[in-house]
Amino acid sequence: MSSKSSIEKSLEDASLDRLKKRPNKKTKTGCRTCRVRRVKCDERKPDCRRCEIFGVGCDGYAEPKSRVSSKKPPPLPILPRNGTDSETVNPDIVTIKRKITRISPLLKGNKNTKELPSQEFQSSTFDMFDNGTSPFSSGQETDTWRSMQKTHATLAPGSISSGFSLYQQVDLSLFRSQEEFQYFRFFTENTAPHLSNNYASILWDHLVLQTCERESSIFHAVVALGALDASVRRAGSCIKPVYRVQQYRNDKHYRFSLHKYSTAVKQMREAIETGKHDLRTALIASILLITFETYHGNERTALAQIESSIQLLENWSINTEKSSGEKVSSPAPDTVDDELVQAFDRLDVEGVIFRDTAPLEQHRLRKDQRTGAVQNMPDHFENIDEAAAYGKLIARRGWHFLCMVWSYGGQTPRPDVNVNFYDRIKGSPTPQACADRNKHLKEVDRFYSVATPLFKSIEFMKDRRALLIAQCMHLYFIALRIGLENCFQTDEVAYDIFVPRFREILSISKSILNTHENAFFIPTSQVVQGLGLVAQKCREPHVRREAITLLRTMARREVFFDSVILADICEWIVGVEEEGMTDSYVPEESRTRGVIIVPNPRMRGLSVSCLLPKKGGFAGEMEMRKGLIKW
């Protein structure tokens, strides 16, 4: 381990213990700099001695105020993007507030929040504050704080100025330590751009950050995410921290993230129990909890949180749609923003693809949700955001159909929740099943006919965000269409007709990875799932190996899927299948199916198994192969 840099030492000097006030008589007449730093000022004029010793410039003293009492300004509300009054209360909100108490299994129980298990830090040369990213690099501490003060004083509440970072517009009284400030800044400048990844920027740059000033629990959750992101980047690995047993324990960034996360969960629980959170705030809190849990690697907790939040959102939507009609996203954007509804639409699909524990009736309901909005889809899209809203809804309906396709005919048992998604979607082609499948295929076709002119125009534009959204939607729908067209097939050789589409997935994925900055963690699917499909179901050796190489070299996680571990799993599958390969062709009897992946903490890895037609056995008889993937 290298010796501590001057930056690390300065960060230690800014620790919470150093900033705690000694027991002195309180005063409100200290210099501006000491008051911001929350330290005792000796009040020497014109410049105080403490600032001189600390080596920073003294900003002087405020003019004496009259003794007329002044009220503290009200907390900043979340500003609706259409400019309407955020305090306008929908009549259904009173009912919803009562239901918010059931929003999260994570927030149930007593108020003694359990801290996540401590992990051991794996040393690395990475420093999250290298290359000018430290908010307190040498000689800049005073300028940073002074700039923040001046900026905050000149900006109107809630205003967004493109000339300043968003962290500069948050009330300085939120920060109780230098650490909170540095991790909040790290979140706004590094974590949030990667979480949005040019895809959901309004959610992370507007809704989440603006709520920090109103709700301390949201603020603590944001700081926790910034610290966790810093810890993972320093470790230099996309492997989930929860998998790295005892490897994060000595990392101060990681320990601080757990501490702030515990504080956030405790405050969220208290806010829900007292009815303080409205529906929008509760859903924003839920997004942050889900993001932290998935980033950390606690999939089960995240899945439970996703489901409880979606049920709350659906209960509200049902009541609201009675008066407003079915909309493509939110039936009442003044109460719950479109971006929040779309975020949970995405998370819903991510959850059922990863591990489907939803009741069958829930899939029946969601495969037909917002039918009115789909039927009223316009003949052309004005912009990429409108296209994305309809695309997510249509795709969500299609994925839920695939999740329940096994139930048609009533003869097939429900697949194991640990089975790989594309091995789960096998159904009987009953008349009703075929009718439902064809309905979803027609919805996909109509969406493409409307979206294609927009997608083609985007190819000639320099709008990177629009291009990324269009490419990701294209990948999403290729995978969905493969599932819809193949869901009644029982033989693995049926996938061979999709080789051109597998090549298309590979080509688009390479374009995305070459054009956009990589990140250790992204809370939405982009390329990992599609490349995993290619590596598992495309038996053309060159194509599937190129997909595995991309998964391994990108080294990132998208929601629940770790590209490196998925590459290892796919390599194991390829090894099993190619034992029977002749002349670059894998025959049906050598093709795996029913792939099951289960965490094996005792062996520090994942237990993986698959089924193969038994050699010399009767028709349909299978034998199992097992393996272990180390993390």
C-alpha positions as CSV (number, residue, x, y, z in Angstrom):
1,M,0.0,0.0,0.0
2,S,1.3,3.4,-0.9
3,S,1.6,6.1,1.7
4,K,-1.3,8.5,2.2
5,S,-1.4,11.3,-0.3
6,S,-1.8,14.9,0.8
7,I,-5.4,14.7,-0.5
8,E,-6.2,11.7,1.8
9,K,-4.7,13.6,4.7
10,S,-6.7,16.7,4.0
11,L,-9.9,14.5,3.8
12,E,-9.0,13.0,7.2
13,D,-8.7,16.6,8.6
14,A,-12.2,17.2,7.4
15,S,-13.7,14.3,9.3
16,L,-16.8,14.5,11.4
17,D,-14.9,14.3,14.7
18,R,-12.8,17.3,13.7
19,L,-15.8,19.3,12.8
20,K,-17.7,18.7,16.1
21,K,-18.0,21.8,18.2
22,R,-16.2,22.0,21.5
23,P,-18.5,22.9,24.4
24,N,-18.4,26.7,24.1
25,K,-20.9,29.4,24.4
26,K,-22.8,29.6,21.1
27,T,-22.4,32.7,19.0
28,K,-24.0,33.9,15.8
29,T,-21.4,36.6,15.2
30,G,-18.5,34.6,13.8
31,C,-17.0,35.1,10.4
32,R,-18.8,33.7,7.4
33,T,-16.1,31.0,6.7
34,C,-16.1,29.6,10.2
35,R,-19.9,29.5,10.3
36,V,-19.9,27.6,7.0
37,R,-17.3,25.2,8.4
38,R,-19.2,25.0,11.7
39,V,-16.2,25.7,13.9
40,K,-15.7,28.2,16.7
41,C,-14.6,31.6,15.5
42,D,-12.3,33.8,17.7
43,E,-14.0,36.8,16.0
44,R,-10.7,38.7,15.5
45,K,-11.2,41.5,13.0
46,P,-10.8,42.2,10.1
47,D,-9.8,38.5,9.6
48,C,-10.2,35.9,12.3
49,R,-7.1,34.0,13.6
50,R,-8.6,30.5,13.1
51,C,-8.9,31.1,9.3
52,E,-5.3,32.4,9.3
53,I,-4.0,29.3,11.1
54,F,-6.1,27.0,8.9
55,G,-4.6,28.6,5.8
56,V,-7.8,29.8,4.2
57,G,-9.1,33.3,3.4
58,C,-11.5,34.8,5.8
59,D,-14.8,36.0,4.2
60,G,-15.4,38.6,6.9
61,Y,-18.4,39.2,9.0
62,A,-22.1,39.8,8.2
63,E,-23.7,43.1,9.0
64,P,-25.4,43.1,12.4
65,K,-29.0,42.2,12.0
66,S,-31.9,43.9,13.7
67,R,-33.6,41.9,16.5
68,V,-36.8,41.5,14.4
69,S,-37.5,37.8,14.3
70,S,-37.2,36.2,10.9
71,K,-38.9,33.0,9.9
72,K,-36.9,30.2,8.3
73,P,-37.9,29.9,4.6
74,P,-40.1,26.9,3.9
75,P,-38.5,23.7,2.6
76,L,-38.0,23.6,-1.2
77,P,-40.8,21.5,-2.8
78,I,-40.2,19.2,-5.7
79,L,-41.0,21.5,-8.6
80,P,-43.4,20.0,-11.2
81,R,-41.9,20.3,-14.6
82,N,-45.0,21.9,-16.0
83,G,-44.9,24.7,-13.5
84,T,-48.1,23.8,-11.6
85,D,-48.3,24.2,-7.8
86,S,-46.7,21.1,-6.2
87,E,-48.8,21.6,-3.1
88,T,-52.1,20.9,-5.0
89,V,-53.4,17.7,-3.4
90,N,-55.2,15.1,-5.4
91,P,-58.2,13.7,-3.4
92,D,-56.8,10.2,-3.7
93,I,-53.5,11.2,-2.0
94,V,-55.0,10.9,1.5
95,T,-55.9,7.3,0.7
96,I,-52.5,6.7,-0.9
97,K,-50.6,8.1,2.2
98,R,-52.2,5.4,4.3
99,K,-51.0,2.8,1.8
100,I,-47.4,4.1,1.7
101,T,-46.8,2.4,5.0
102,R,-46.7,-0.8,3.0
103,I,-44.3,0.4,0.3
104,S,-41.2,-1.5,1.4
105,P,-40.3,-4.7,3.1
106,L,-36.9,-3.0,3.8
107,L,-38.7,-0.3,5.8
108,K,-40.8,-2.6,7.9
109,G,-40.0,-3.6,11.5
110,N,-38.6,-1.6,14.3
111,K,-36.5,1.6,14.0
112,N,-33.2,-0.1,14.7
113,T,-31.9,-0.3,11.2
114,K,-29.7,-3.3,10.6
115,E,-26.4,-2.3,8.9
116,L,-25.3,-4.3,5.9
117,P,-22.5,-6.8,6.5
118,S,-19.1,-5.3,6.5
119,Q,-16.8,-6.2,3.7
120,E,-13.0,-6.2,3.4
121,F,-11.4,-3.8,1.0
122,Q,-9.3,-5.0,-1.8
123,S,-6.4,-2.6,-2.2
124,S,-6.0,-0.8,-5.5
125,T,-4.1,2.2,-6.9
126,F,-7.4,3.9,-7.8
127,D,-8.2,7.0,-5.9
128,M,-11.6,8.6,-6.4
129,F,-10.2,12.1,-5.9
130,D,-7.3,11.7,-8.4
131,N,-7.1,13.7,-11.6
132,G,-8.7,16.8,-10.2
133,T,-11.9,15.2,-9.0
134,S,-11.3,16.0,-5.3
135,P,-13.4,18.8,-4.0
136,F,-10.6,19.8,-1.7
137,S,-7.5,19.5,-3.8
138,S,-4.5,21.5,-2.6
139,G,-5.1,25.2,-2.2
140,Q,-8.7,24.9,-3.5
141,E,-10.8,24.3,-0.4
142,T,-11.5,27.9,0.4
143,D,-12.3,28.7,-3.3
144,T,-14.7,25.8,-3.4
145,W,-16.7,26.7,-0.3
146,R,-16.6,30.4,-1.2
147,S,-17.9,29.7,-4.7
148,M,-20.7,27.6,-3.3
149,Q,-21.7,30.3,-0.9
150,K,-21.8,33.0,-3.6
151,T,-23.6,30.7,-6.1
152,H,-26.2,29.7,-3.5
153,A,-26.8,33.4,-2.6
154,T,-27.4,34.5,-6.1
155,L,-29.6,31.7,-7.4
156,A,-33.3,31.8,-6.8
157,P,-34.7,28.8,-4.9
158,G,-35.2,25.8,-7.2
159,S,-33.5,27.5,-10.2
160,I,-31.2,25.5,-12.4
161,S,-28.2,27.2,-13.9
162,S,-26.3,25.4,-16.5
163,G,-23.1,27.3,-15.5
164,F,-22.8,25.6,-12.2
165,S,-22.9,22.0,-10.9
166,L,-26.1,20.9,-9.2
167,Y,-24.3,20.4,-5.9
168,Q,-23.5,24.1,-5.8
169,Q,-27.2,24.9,-5.6
170,V,-28.0,22.8,-2.5
171,D,-28.4,24.6,0.9
172,L,-25.1,24.4,2.7
173,S,-26.8,23.8,6.0
174,L,-27.5,20.2,4.7
175,F,-23.8,19.3,5.1
176,R,-22.7,18.3,8.6
177,S,-19.2,17.3,7.6
178,Q,-16.7,17.6,4.8
179,E,-17.3,14.0,4.0
180,E,-20.9,14.5,3.3
181,F,-20.0,17.4,1.0
182,Q,-17.3,15.4,-0.9
183,Y,-19.5,12.4,-1.4
184,F,-22.5,14.5,-2.5
185,R,-20.3,16.3,-5.0
186,F,-18.9,13.0,-6.2
187,F,-22.5,11.7,-6.7
188,T,-23.5,14.8,-8.7
189,E,-20.4,14.9,-10.9
190,N,-19.7,11.2,-11.3
191,T,-22.3,8.8,-10.0
192,A,-25.5,10.5,-11.3
193,P,-24.2,10.8,-14.9
194,H,-23.5,7.1,-14.9
195,L,-26.8,6.2,-13.3
196,S,-28.7,8.1,-15.9
197,N,-26.2,7.2,-18.7
198,N,-27.8,9.7,-21.0
199,Y,-31.0,7.7,-20.5
200,A,-32.9,8.9,-17.4
201,S,-31.2,12.2,-16.8
202,I,-34.4,14.0,-15.6
203,L,-34.9,11.4,-12.9
204,W,-31.3,11.7,-11.5
205,D,-30.5,15.3,-12.3
206,H,-33.8,16.9,-11.4
207,L,-36.1,14.8,-9.3
208,V,-33.6,13.1,-7.0
209,L,-31.3,16.0,-6.4
210,Q,-34.0,18.6,-6.0
211,T,-35.7,16.4,-3.3
212,C,-32.5,16.4,-1.3
213,E,-33.2,19.9,0.0
214,R,-36.6,18.9,1.1
215,E,-36.0,15.5,2.6
216,S,-33.0,14.6,4.7
217,S,-33.5,10.9,4.1
218,I,-33.1,11.4,0.4
219,F,-30.0,13.5,1.0
220,H,-28.4,10.7,3.1
221,A,-29.3,8.1,0.5
222,V,-27.7,10.2,-2.2
223,V,-24.5,10.6,-0.1
224,A,-24.5,6.8,0.6
225,L,-24.7,6.1,-3.2
226,G,-21.9,8.5,-3.9
227,A,-19.7,6.8,-1.2
228,L,-20.6,3.3,-2.5
229,D,-19.8,4.3,-6.1
230,A,-16.4,5.7,-4.9
231,S,-15.7,2.5,-3.1
232,V,-16.5,0.3,-6.1
233,R,-14.4,2.5,-8.4
234,R,-11.5,2.4,-6.0
235,A,-11.7,-1.4,-5.9
236,G,-11.6,-1.4,-9.7
237,S,-14.1,-4.3,-10.0
238,C,-17.7,-4.5,-11.1
239,I,-18.2,-7.7,-9.0
240,K,-21.0,-7.0,-6.5
241,P,-19.6,-5.9,-3.1
242,V,-21.9,-8.4,-1.3
243,Y,-20.1,-11.2,-3.2
244,R,-16.6,-9.9,-2.2
245,V,-16.8,-11.3,1.4
246,Q,-14.4,-9.6,3.7
247,Q,-12.8,-7.6,0.9
248,Y,-14.3,-4.1,1.6
249,R,-14.0,-4.1,5.4
250,N,-11.1,-1.6,5.5
251,D,-12.3,0.8,2.8
252,K,-13.5,4.0,4.5
253,H,-15.6,4.9,1.5
254,Y,-17.6,1.7,1.8
255,R,-18.0,2.0,5.6
256,F,-19.2,5.5,5.2
257,S,-21.7,4.4,2.6
258,L,-23.2,1.8,5.0
259,H,-23.4,4.3,7.8
260,K,-25.2,6.9,5.6
261,Y,-27.5,4.2,4.1
262,S,-28.5,3.1,7.6
263,T,-29.3,6.7,8.5
264,A,-31.4,7.1,5.3
265,V,-33.4,3.9,5.8
266,K,-34.1,4.8,9.4
267,Q,-35.3,8.3,8.4
268,M,-37.4,6.9,5.6
269,R,-39.0,4.5,7.9
270,E,-39.9,7.2,10.4
271,A,-41.2,9.5,7.6
272,I,-43.5,6.7,6.3
273,E,-44.8,5.8,9.8
274,T,-45.6,9.4,10.5
275,G,-47.2,10.0,7.1
276,K,-44.6,12.7,6.2
277,H,-43.8,11.3,2.7
278,D,-46.2,12.0,-0.1
279,L,-46.5,9.4,-3.0
280,R,-43.9,11.1,-5.2
281,T,-41.3,11.4,-2.4
282,A,-42.0,7.8,-1.3
283,L,-41.3,6.5,-4.8
284,I,-38.1,8.6,-5.2
285,A,-36.9,7.1,-1.9
286,S,-37.8,3.6,-3.2
287,I,-35.7,4.3,-6.4
288,L,-32.7,5.2,-4.2
289,L,-33.1,2.1,-2.0
290,I,-33.4,-0.2,-5.1
291,T,-30.4,1.4,-6.7
292,F,-28.3,1.0,-3.6
293,E,-29.3,-2.6,-3.0
294,T,-28.8,-3.6,-6.6
295,Y,-25.4,-1.8,-6.7
296,H,-24.4,-3.5,-3.5
297,G,-25.6,-6.9,-4.7
298,N,-28.7,-7.6,-2.5
299,E,-31.0,-8.7,-5.3
300,R,-33.7,-10.3,-3.1
301,T,-34.1,-7.1,-1.1
302,A,-34.2,-5.0,-4.3
303,L,-36.8,-7.3,-5.9
304,A,-39.1,-7.1,-2.9
305,Q,-38.7,-3.3,-2.9
306,I,-39.5,-3.1,-6.7
307,E,-42.7,-5.2,-6.3
308,S,-44.1,-3.4,-3.3
309,S,-43.5,0.0,-5.0
310,I,-45.1,-1.1,-8.2
311,Q,-48.2,-2.3,-6.4
312,L,-48.5,1.0,-4.6
313,L,-48.1,2.8,-7.9
314,E,-50.7,0.6,-9.5
315,N,-53.2,1.1,-6.7
316,W,-52.8,4.9,-7.2
317,S,-53.0,4.6,-11.0
318,I,-56.3,2.6,-11.0
319,N,-58.0,5.2,-8.9
320,T,-56.6,8.1,-10.9
321,E,-57.3,6.6,-14.3
322,K,-61.0,6.5,-13.5
323,S,-61.1,10.2,-13.9
324,S,-58.2,10.9,-16.3
325,G,-58.2,7.9,-18.6
326,E,-55.3,5.6,-19.5
327,K,-52.0,7.4,-20.3
328,V,-48.8,6.0,-21.7
329,S,-46.9,6.8,-18.4
330,S,-48.4,8.7,-15.5
331,P,-52.2,9.4,-15.4
332,A,-51.4,12.5,-13.3
333,P,-47.9,13.9,-13.9
334,D,-48.5,16.7,-11.4
335,T,-48.6,14.0,-8.6
336,V,-46.3,11.4,-9.9
337,D,-43.9,12.3,-12.7
338,D,-43.8,10.4,-16.0
339,E,-40.1,9.6,-15.4
340,L,-40.9,7.8,-12.1
341,V,-43.6,5.7,-13.8
342,Q,-41.3,4.8,-16.6
343,A,-38.5,4.0,-14.2
344,F,-40.7,1.4,-12.4
345,D,-41.9,0.1,-15.7
346,R,-38.3,-0.7,-16.5
347,L,-37.5,-2.1,-13.1
348,D,-40.6,-4.4,-13.3
349,V,-39.3,-6.0,-16.4
350,E,-35.7,-6.2,-15.1
351,G,-37.0,-8.0,-12.0
352,V,-39.1,-10.7,-13.8
353,I,-36.4,-11.4,-16.3
354,F,-33.9,-11.9,-13.5
355,R,-36.1,-13.8,-11.0
356,D,-39.8,-14.2,-11.6
357,T,-41.6,-14.6,-8.3
358,A,-44.8,-12.7,-9.3
359,P,-48.1,-14.5,-9.0
360,L,-49.6,-15.7,-12.3
361,E,-52.5,-13.3,-12.0
362,Q,-50.1,-10.4,-11.8
363,H,-48.7,-11.3,-15.2
364,R,-52.2,-11.6,-16.6
365,L,-53.0,-8.1,-15.4
366,R,-49.8,-6.5,-16.6
367,K,-49.6,-8.0,-20.0
368,D,-52.8,-6.0,-20.8
369,Q,-52.1,-2.8,-18.7
370,R,-52.8,0.6,-20.4
371,T,-54.4,-1.0,-23.4
372,G,-56.2,2.3,-24.2
373,A,-52.8,4.1,-24.4
374,V,-51.4,1.5,-26.7
375,Q,-54.4,1.6,-29.0
376,N,-54.2,5.4,-29.1
377,M,-50.5,5.5,-30.0
378,P,-49.9,8.3,-32.5
379,D,-49.0,7.8,-36.1
380,H,-45.6,9.5,-35.6
381,F,-43.5,10.4,-32.6
382,E,-42.4,14.0,-32.0
383,N,-39.2,13.1,-30.2
384,I,-37.2,10.2,-28.7
385,D,-38.8,10.6,-25.3
386,E,-42.3,10.0,-26.6
387,A,-41.0,7.0,-28.6
388,A,-39.3,5.6,-25.5
389,A,-42.4,6.0,-23.3
390,Y,-44.5,3.9,-25.8
391,G,-41.7,1.5,-26.4
392,K,-41.3,0.7,-22.7
393,L,-45.0,0.2,-22.2
394,I,-45.4,-2.1,-25.2
395,A,-42.2,-4.1,-24.3
396,R,-43.4,-4.5,-20.7
397,R,-46.7,-6.0,-21.9
398,G,-44.8,-8.4,-24.1
399,W,-42.4,-9.5,-21.4
400,H,-45.2,-10.2,-19.0
401,F,-46.9,-12.4,-21.6
402,L,-43.7,-14.4,-22.0
403,C,-43.5,-14.8,-18.2
404,M,-46.9,-16.6,-18.2
405,V,-46.8,-18.4,-21.5
406,W,-46.1,-21.7,-19.7
407,S,-49.6,-21.5,-18.1
408,Y,-51.6,-21.8,-21.4
409,G,-53.2,-25.3,-21.6
410,G,-52.8,-26.0,-17.9
411,Q,-50.5,-28.9,-18.4
412,T,-47.1,-27.3,-17.8
413,P,-45.8,-26.8,-14.3
414,R,-44.4,-23.4,-13.4
415,P,-40.7,-23.2,-14.2
416,D,-38.1,-22.8,-11.4
417,V,-37.5,-19.2,-10.6
418,N,-33.7,-19.8,-10.9
419,V,-34.0,-21.0,-14.5
420,N,-32.5,-18.8,-17.1
421,F,-35.2,-16.6,-18.6
422,Y,-35.1,-17.9,-22.2
423,D,-35.3,-21.5,-20.9
424,R,-38.4,-20.5,-18.9
425,I,-40.5,-19.2,-21.8
426,K,-41.9,-22.5,-23.2
427,G,-45.6,-22.8,-23.7
428,S,-48.3,-24.8,-25.5
429,P,-49.7,-23.2,-28.7
430,T,-53.3,-23.2,-27.6
431,P,-55.7,-21.0,-29.6
432,Q,-55.7,-18.4,-26.8
433,A,-51.9,-18.5,-26.4
434,C,-51.4,-18.0,-30.2
435,A,-54.0,-15.1,-30.2
436,D,-52.2,-13.4,-27.3
437,R,-48.8,-13.9,-28.8
438,N,-49.9,-12.5,-32.2
439,K,-51.4,-9.5,-30.4
440,H,-48.1,-8.6,-28.8
441,L,-46.2,-9.2,-32.1
442,K,-48.6,-6.8,-33.8
443,E,-48.0,-4.2,-31.1
444,V,-44.2,-4.5,-31.7
445,D,-44.6,-4.2,-35.4
446,R,-46.8,-1.1,-35.1
447,F,-44.3,0.5,-32.8
448,Y,-41.5,-0.1,-35.2
449,S,-43.5,1.3,-38.1
450,V,-44.1,4.5,-36.2
451,A,-40.6,4.8,-34.7
452,T,-38.5,3.9,-37.7
453,P,-38.6,7.4,-39.4
454,L,-37.5,8.9,-36.1
455,F,-34.8,6.4,-35.6
456,K,-33.4,7.0,-39.1
457,S,-33.4,10.7,-38.6
458,I,-31.5,10.3,-35.3
459,E,-28.7,8.4,-37.1
460,F,-27.8,11.6,-38.9
461,M,-28.0,13.8,-35.8
462,K,-25.3,14.4,-33.2
463,D,-27.6,13.8,-30.3
464,R,-25.8,11.1,-28.3
465,R,-28.6,10.7,-25.8
466,A,-31.2,10.2,-28.5
467,L,-29.0,7.7,-30.4
468,L,-28.3,5.7,-27.2
469,I,-32.0,5.5,-26.4
470,A,-32.9,4.4,-30.0
471,Q,-30.1,1.8,-30.0
472,C,-31.1,0.4,-26.6
473,M,-34.8,0.2,-27.6
474,H,-33.7,-1.6,-30.8
475,L,-31.8,-4.2,-28.8
476,Y,-34.7,-4.5,-26.3
477,F,-37.2,-5.3,-29.1
478,I,-34.9,-7.7,-31.0
479,A,-34.7,-9.8,-27.8
480,L,-38.4,-9.5,-27.2
481,R,-39.3,-10.5,-30.7
482,I,-37.0,-13.6,-30.5
483,G,-38.8,-14.6,-27.3
484,L,-42.3,-14.1,-28.8
485,E,-41.5,-15.9,-32.1
486,N,-39.8,-18.8,-30.3
487,C,-42.0,-19.3,-27.2
488,F,-43.9,-22.3,-28.6
489,Q,-40.7,-24.2,-29.8
490,T,-39.4,-27.1,-27.8
491,D,-36.2,-27.8,-29.8
492,E,-33.0,-25.7,-29.3
493,V,-32.2,-25.8,-33.0
494,A,-35.2,-23.4,-33.5
495,Y,-32.8,-20.6,-32.4
496,D,-30.7,-21.1,-35.5
497,I,-33.0,-19.0,-37.7
498,F,-32.2,-16.0,-35.5
499,V,-28.4,-15.9,-36.3
500,P,-28.9,-12.7,-38.4
501,R,-30.6,-11.1,-35.4
502,F,-27.9,-12.3,-33.1
503,R,-25.3,-10.6,-35.3
504,E,-27.4,-7.4,-35.2
505,I,-27.4,-7.5,-31.4
506,L,-23.6,-7.9,-31.5
507,S,-23.2,-5.0,-33.9
508,I,-25.4,-2.6,-32.0
509,S,-23.8,-3.5,-28.7
510,K,-20.3,-2.8,-30.1
511,S,-21.5,0.6,-31.4
512,I,-22.9,1.5,-28.0
513,L,-19.7,0.4,-26.2
514,N,-17.5,2.3,-28.6
515,T,-19.5,5.5,-28.5
516,H,-20.5,5.9,-24.8
517,E,-18.4,5.9,-21.7
518,N,-18.4,2.7,-19.7
519,A,-19.5,2.5,-16.1
520,F,-19.2,-0.1,-13.3
521,F,-22.9,0.0,-12.7
522,I,-26.0,1.1,-14.7
523,P,-29.5,0.7,-13.2
524,T,-31.1,-0.2,-16.5
525,S,-30.5,-2.8,-19.2
526,Q,-28.5,-1.8,-22.2
527,V,-26.2,-4.4,-23.7
528,V,-25.5,-7.1,-21.1
529,Q,-28.8,-9.1,-21.4
530,G,-28.7,-9.1,-25.2
531,L,-25.1,-10.2,-25.3
532,G,-25.9,-12.9,-22.8
533,L,-28.7,-14.1,-25.1
534,V,-26.3,-14.3,-28.1
535,A,-23.6,-16.2,-26.1
536,Q,-26.1,-18.8,-24.8
537,K,-28.5,-19.3,-27.7
538,C,-26.4,-18.6,-30.8
539,R,-24.5,-21.7,-31.7
540,E,-22.4,-20.1,-34.4
541,P,-18.9,-20.3,-32.7
542,H,-17.4,-17.0,-33.8
543,V,-20.5,-14.9,-32.9
544,R,-21.0,-16.4,-29.5
545,R,-17.3,-16.1,-28.6
546,E,-17.3,-12.5,-29.6
547,A,-20.3,-11.8,-27.4
548,I,-18.5,-13.4,-24.5
549,T,-15.4,-11.3,-25.1
550,L,-17.5,-8.1,-25.1
551,L,-19.1,-9.2,-21.8
552,R,-15.8,-9.8,-20.2
553,T,-13.9,-6.7,-21.4
554,M,-16.7,-4.2,-20.6
555,A,-16.7,-5.4,-16.9
556,R,-19.9,-3.7,-15.7
557,R,-23.2,-4.5,-14.2
558,E,-26.6,-3.5,-15.6
559,V,-29.2,-3.8,-12.8
560,F,-29.0,-7.4,-11.7
561,F,-26.6,-8.8,-14.4
562,D,-22.9,-8.8,-14.0
563,S,-21.1,-9.0,-17.4
564,V,-18.0,-10.7,-16.1
565,I,-19.9,-13.4,-14.2
566,L,-22.3,-13.8,-17.1
567,A,-19.3,-14.3,-19.4
568,D,-18.0,-17.1,-17.1
569,I,-21.5,-18.8,-17.1
570,C,-21.7,-18.6,-20.9
571,E,-18.2,-20.0,-21.3
572,W,-19.2,-22.9,-19.1
573,I,-22.3,-23.5,-21.3
574,V,-20.2,-23.3,-24.5
575,G,-17.7,-25.8,-23.1
576,V,-20.5,-28.3,-22.3
577,E,-22.2,-27.9,-25.7
578,E,-19.0,-28.0,-27.8
579,E,-18.1,-31.4,-26.4
580,G,-20.5,-32.8,-29.0
581,M,-19.7,-30.2,-31.8
582,T,-18.7,-31.5,-35.2
583,D,-17.6,-29.2,-38.0
584,S,-18.5,-26.1,-36.1
585,Y,-22.1,-27.4,-35.6
586,V,-23.7,-28.2,-32.2
587,P,-26.4,-30.9,-32.7
588,E,-29.6,-30.8,-30.8
589,E,-28.6,-33.6,-28.4
590,S,-25.6,-31.5,-27.3
591,R,-27.5,-28.3,-26.7
592,T,-28.1,-27.2,-23.1
593,R,-31.5,-26.2,-21.7
594,G,-33.0,-25.5,-18.3
595,V,-29.9,-23.6,-17.2
596,I,-30.1,-22.9,-13.4
597,I,-27.9,-20.4,-11.6
598,V,-27.9,-20.2,-7.8
599,P,-25.5,-18.3,-5.5
600,N,-23.2,-20.6,-3.4
601,P,-21.6,-18.4,-0.7
602,R,-20.0,-21.4,1.0
603,M,-18.0,-22.1,-2.2
604,R,-17.6,-18.3,-2.9
605,G,-19.3,-18.6,-6.3
606,L,-22.3,-19.6,-8.3
607,S,-23.6,-23.1,-8.7
608,V,-24.7,-23.7,-12.3
609,S,-26.5,-26.6,-13.8
610,C,-28.1,-27.5,-17.1
611,L,-30.1,-30.3,-18.8
612,L,-29.0,-32.3,-21.8
613,P,-30.8,-35.1,-23.7
614,K,-29.6,-38.4,-22.2
615,K,-27.5,-40.4,-24.6
616,G,-29.2,-43.7,-25.3
617,G,-32.2,-42.6,-23.3
618,F,-35.8,-42.5,-24.4
619,A,-37.4,-39.5,-26.0
620,G,-37.5,-36.5,-23.7
621,E,-35.2,-38.1,-21.0
622,M,-32.6,-35.7,-19.7
623,E,-29.4,-35.8,-17.7
624,M,-28.0,-33.0,-15.6
625,R,-24.6,-31.4,-15.7
626,K,-23.3,-29.3,-12.9
627,G,-20.5,-26.7,-12.4
628,L,-19.2,-23.9,-10.2
629,I,-18.4,-20.4,-11.3
630,K,-16.0,-18.6,-8.8
631,W,-16.4,-14.9,-8.2
